């Protein structure tokens, strides 16, 4: 009977450890996205446009 009472405590500890590890992994994964990623995505989007379509965006960018 003592061994059966030990099982819920073991699963609770394992669930807490697993949940904590999952939170740490999500936090570390979200840290990887930076402002540079957004800038690069914007530049790729502009590069994918036709020259006529991106002329206004390029002209606005060079005015800065």
N, C-alpha and C positions, 0 to 999 in steps of 0.2 A: 504494500500500500504506500510506503514511503516513496518508492520509485515512481508511482503513478502521480503523486502530488508534485514531484519534481519536474515533470514534463511541461505543465503550463508555464512555470517560471522560466524554463529553458527557452520555450518558444517566444515568450515575451521579450526576453533579452535578445534573442536572435532577430526578432522583428524590429526592435529599437536600433540595433546595430545596422541592419539592412536599410532601414528608413533613413538613418543618419548618413550612411554612405551614399544613398541615392540623392539626398539633398546636396551633399558636397559635390558630387559629379555634375549635377544640373548647374550649380553655381559656377563651377570651373568651366563648363561648356559655354555658359552665357558670357563669361569674361572674355572669351576669344573674339567675340564680335566687337569691333571697334569702329570708330568714325571712318577710318581708312577703308574699311570694307564697303561702307555706304558710298564713299567717293568713287571707289573703283567700280562699283555697280552702276553708278550714274554715268561714268565715262564709257563703260561698255554699252550702256543703253544709247548714249549719244553716237558712239561709233557705229552702231547698228542702223541708225537712221540714214536716209538718203542725203546726199549733199545739199539738196534744196531744203529739206526739212530741218537740217541741223544748222543751216547758215545763221538763223536768228540766235540760236543758243551759243554758237561759237562767237558771234559778234558781241553778244552781251558779256561773255566770259572774258574776252580780251579787253573790254573797257575798264575792268577793275584795276 
